[in-house]
Structure formats: C-alpha cells, structure tokens
Amino acid sequence: MAAQRLGEDSVTVVFMGDGATSEGDAHEALNLASVFNAPVVFFVQNNQWAISVPVSRQMAGPSLAHRAIGYGMPGVRVDGNDVLACFAVVEEAAARARAGGGPTLVEAVTYRMGPHTTSDDPTRYRDDDEVQRWRARDPIERFRAYLQNAGVWTERVEDRVSRRCERMRAELRDSVINEPDVDIAEVFDDVYDRITPELARQRDELAAELAGEA
C-alpha cells in the first residue's frame, strides 16, 4: 500500500506456511490487500503439516488456493517441488500486481521432510512411507536432473556454486555476529510520532530491568 502511494512499481511477496493461514491476521491481511488492490503476492508453502496437525485438519475446503475467491483475488495451486513452475506462477502474479491487477494467493504444495523444531518428533504422528514418497520428489534433485539433461549443470559448475555458497554463508554469519546490538528503545519510540504514556511506562520499566541485569 505504501508502494502505491509512493508511485513505485515494487511488489511485496509474503511467504507463509499452511498453518499461518489458520491465523486471524492472515485473513485480515488477505482481505485488506484485496480491498485496496495492493500489489502483493501471498506465497503459501503448504508442506502438509502445521507442527503435528495435518492440512486435512486445518481446513474443510478442497485447497488453500480455493480460499482466494472469498477475498476476490486469483488463487493458484502449483507443485511446490517444481522450481520452474513456482517461478512462472510468481512471475505472472507479480506482473499482474505491477499492472494494477491486485494481489494473488499462490499455494505451493510441498512437504516438510524433517521435524518442525528441534523438540519435535515427527515419527509420533506420521509414517515413514509417506516421508519416503515425498523424498523421491526432492525439488533440488529434480531441478539438478533437469539442468544436467539440458547440458547446463556440470560437476565444475556445482563445485563453483558450492564454494560460492560456502563463502556467502561465512560472510553472512560474520556480519550478523559483528553487528552491534539494536537499541531496545526503538521498539517503543518508532511506533508513534508521540509515544503514549502506557508505552513510555513500559519502556522505562524495561530499561530499568535491563540496567539491573548489566
């Protein structure tokens, strides 16, 4: 919406999981974007599980993409393990948004191979056969095979890409570790032009607590 008012042609892409679509703020954002014709692409990664709750228990409709019609926007369901299909769908949605066509809801169907968190044990709620079926559809292996067949991907290219990725990861870790701590007061001071008395009280209380821990 800010991009609209500034006259920019930028498009905002929102990435969220299937579980997030069950939250109220997701519905509010989808509705608001549609009402104001905002240039947004909502990319939902449907990995079949919201922690231990399967997608079949998260909704009664035929797909997450079907929800789009209720908000007055296009809904597209795509193979989330197909790199080129996902690129094509998002590219089309972004072009539509830039042309003033408003938001699009994209549902990318994929699968969460590992646990949700380090404390999660997925073997308690799903069987290994299901996991293995999806493992055979690994998007990286599929895309690598496609590029190899097209004569684009070679061992030399893979080695160069791997070394570049390793270097980028190291640089990113160093930049994060060496970044100075953010002033916690910004959480309060950047919300309103004039801070409310209640927020001022909370800010002072937190500052005193942090000072006591120092």
C-alpha positions as CSV (number, residue, x, y, z in Angstrom):
1,M,0.0,0.0,0.0
2,A,2.9,2.3,0.7
3,A,4.3,1.5,-2.8
4,Q,1.0,2.6,-4.3
5,R,1.1,5.9,-2.6
6,L,4.8,6.5,-3.5
7,G,4.1,5.6,-7.1
8,E,6.5,2.7,-7.1
9,D,6.2,-0.4,-9.2
10,S,7.5,-2.7,-6.5
11,V,5.6,-5.9,-5.4
12,T,5.6,-7.3,-1.9
13,V,5.9,-11.1,-1.7
14,V,4.6,-12.6,1.6
15,F,5.9,-16.1,2.4
16,M,3.9,-18.1,5.0
17,G,3.1,-21.7,5.8
18,D,-0.2,-23.6,5.7
19,G,-0.6,-23.3,9.4
20,A,-0.3,-19.5,9.2
21,T,-3.4,-19.3,7.0
22,S,-5.4,-20.5,10.0
23,E,-4.5,-17.4,12.0
24,G,-6.7,-14.3,12.0
25,D,-4.1,-11.9,10.9
26,A,-3.6,-13.8,7.7
27,H,-7.3,-13.4,6.8
28,E,-7.2,-9.8,7.7
29,A,-4.1,-9.2,5.5
30,L,-5.6,-11.0,2.5
31,N,-8.9,-9.1,2.8
32,L,-7.2,-5.7,3.3
33,A,-4.8,-6.3,0.3
34,S,-7.8,-7.2,-1.9
35,V,-10.0,-4.3,-0.8
36,F,-7.1,-1.8,-1.5
37,N,-5.9,-3.7,-4.6
38,A,-2.4,-3.8,-3.1
39,P,0.5,-5.2,-5.2
40,V,1.0,-8.3,-3.1
41,V,1.7,-12.0,-3.8
42,F,0.8,-14.3,-0.9
43,F,3.0,-17.4,-1.3
44,V,1.8,-20.2,0.9
45,Q,4.1,-23.1,1.4
46,N,1.7,-26.0,2.0
47,N,4.1,-28.5,3.5
48,Q,1.2,-30.7,4.7
49,W,1.9,-30.2,8.4
50,A,1.4,-27.4,11.0
51,I,3.7,-28.9,13.6
52,S,1.7,-32.2,14.2
53,V,-1.6,-31.1,12.6
54,P,-2.1,-32.3,9.0
55,V,-3.5,-29.9,6.5
56,S,-6.7,-32.0,6.3
57,R,-7.4,-30.9,9.9
58,Q,-6.6,-27.3,9.2
59,M,-9.4,-26.7,6.6
60,A,-12.5,-28.2,5.2
61,G,-12.1,-26.7,1.7
62,P,-10.6,-28.6,-1.3
63,S,-7.4,-26.5,-1.2
64,L,-5.8,-23.4,0.3
65,A,-5.9,-21.7,-3.2
66,H,-9.7,-22.0,-3.2
67,R,-9.8,-19.5,-0.3
68,A,-8.7,-16.8,-2.7
69,I,-12.2,-16.4,-4.3
70,G,-13.6,-15.4,-0.9
71,Y,-11.2,-12.4,-0.9
72,G,-11.8,-11.5,-4.5
73,M,-8.4,-12.4,-5.8
74,P,-7.0,-15.1,-8.1
75,G,-5.8,-18.3,-6.4
76,V,-3.2,-20.6,-8.0
77,R,-2.2,-24.1,-6.8
78,V,1.3,-25.1,-8.0
79,D,3.7,-28.0,-7.5
80,G,5.9,-26.6,-4.8
81,N,8.7,-29.0,-5.6
82,D,8.9,-27.8,-9.2
83,V,11.3,-24.8,-9.3
84,L,10.4,-23.6,-12.7
85,A,6.6,-23.9,-12.1
86,C,6.9,-21.8,-8.9
87,F,9.0,-19.2,-10.7
88,A,6.5,-18.9,-13.6
89,V,3.5,-18.6,-11.3
90,V,5.1,-15.9,-9.1
91,E,6.4,-14.0,-12.1
92,E,2.9,-13.9,-13.6
93,A,1.3,-12.8,-10.3
94,A,4.0,-10.1,-9.8
95,A,3.4,-8.8,-13.4
96,R,-0.3,-8.7,-12.7
97,A,0.2,-6.8,-9.4
98,R,2.5,-4.2,-11.2
99,A,-0.1,-3.7,-13.8
100,G,-2.7,-2.8,-11.1
101,G,-4.4,-6.2,-11.0
102,G,-4.1,-6.5,-7.3
103,P,-3.0,-9.4,-5.1
104,T,-2.7,-13.2,-5.8
105,L,-2.8,-16.2,-3.5
106,V,-0.3,-18.9,-4.5
107,E,-0.4,-22.3,-2.8
108,A,2.8,-24.3,-3.4
109,V,2.2,-27.9,-2.4
110,T,5.4,-29.5,-0.9
111,Y,6.3,-31.5,2.2
112,R,8.2,-30.9,5.4
113,M,10.9,-33.6,5.4
114,G,12.3,-33.0,8.9
115,P,10.9,-32.1,12.3
116,H,9.1,-28.8,12.9
117,T,11.6,-27.8,15.6
118,T,14.5,-29.4,17.5
119,S,12.0,-30.6,20.1
120,D,9.6,-32.1,17.6
121,D,9.4,-35.9,16.9
122,P,7.5,-36.4,13.6
123,T,7.6,-40.1,13.9
124,R,4.9,-39.8,16.5
125,Y,2.3,-38.5,14.0
126,R,3.3,-39.6,10.5
127,D,4.7,-42.8,9.0
128,D,8.0,-43.2,7.2
129,D,6.4,-44.4,3.9
130,E,4.8,-41.0,3.5
131,V,8.1,-39.3,4.0
132,Q,9.9,-41.6,1.5
133,R,7.3,-40.9,-1.1
134,W,7.9,-37.2,-0.8
135,R,11.7,-37.7,-0.6
136,A,11.6,-39.0,-4.1
137,R,10.2,-35.7,-5.3
138,D,13.1,-33.6,-3.8
139,P,13.0,-30.3,-5.7
140,I,16.8,-29.8,-5.7
141,E,17.4,-33.2,-7.2
142,R,14.6,-32.7,-9.7
143,F,16.0,-29.4,-10.9
144,R,19.6,-30.7,-10.9
145,A,18.5,-33.6,-13.2
146,Y,16.6,-31.2,-15.5
147,L,19.7,-28.9,-15.8
148,Q,22.0,-31.8,-16.4
149,N,19.8,-33.2,-19.1
150,A,19.7,-29.7,-20.7
151,G,23.5,-29.6,-20.6
152,V,23.6,-26.6,-18.3
153,W,24.7,-28.2,-15.0
154,T,28.1,-29.9,-14.7
155,E,30.3,-31.0,-11.8
156,R,32.5,-28.0,-12.5
157,V,29.5,-25.7,-12.1
158,E,28.4,-27.4,-9.0
159,D,31.8,-27.1,-7.4
160,R,31.9,-23.4,-8.2
161,V,28.4,-22.8,-6.8
162,S,29.2,-24.8,-3.6
163,R,32.3,-22.8,-2.9
164,R,30.4,-19.5,-3.5
165,C,27.6,-20.6,-1.2
166,E,30.1,-21.6,1.5
167,R,31.7,-18.2,1.2
168,M,28.4,-16.3,1.3
169,R,27.3,-18.3,4.4
170,A,30.5,-17.4,6.2
171,E,30.2,-13.7,5.3
172,L,26.6,-13.7,6.4
173,R,27.4,-15.3,9.8
174,D,30.3,-12.8,10.3
175,S,28.1,-9.8,9.5
176,V,25.4,-11.0,11.9
177,I,27.8,-11.8,14.7
178,N,29.7,-8.5,14.4
179,E,26.5,-6.3,14.0
180,P,26.1,-4.0,17.0
181,D,23.1,-4.6,19.3
182,V,19.9,-2.7,18.4
183,D,18.8,0.0,20.9
184,I,15.8,-1.7,22.5
185,A,14.1,1.7,22.9
186,E,13.5,1.7,19.1
187,V,10.8,-0.9,19.7
188,F,8.8,1.8,21.6
189,D,10.0,5.1,20.0
190,D,9.4,4.1,16.4
191,V,5.7,3.1,16.8
192,Y,4.1,6.5,17.2
193,D,5.0,10.1,16.5
194,R,4.3,10.8,20.1
195,I,4.7,7.9,22.5
196,T,1.7,7.1,24.6
197,P,2.0,7.3,28.4
198,E,1.5,3.5,28.7
199,L,4.2,2.7,26.2
200,A,6.5,5.2,28.0
201,R,5.9,3.4,31.3
202,Q,6.7,0.0,29.6
203,R,9.8,1.4,28.0
204,D,11.1,2.8,31.3
205,E,10.3,-0.4,33.1
206,L,12.2,-2.5,30.6
207,A,15.2,-0.1,30.6
208,A,15.4,-0.4,34.4
209,E,15.2,-4.2,34.2
210,L,17.9,-4.3,31.6
211,A,20.1,-1.9,33.6
212,G,19.7,-4.2,36.6
213,E,21.0,-7.2,34.6
214,A,24.0,-5.3,33.3
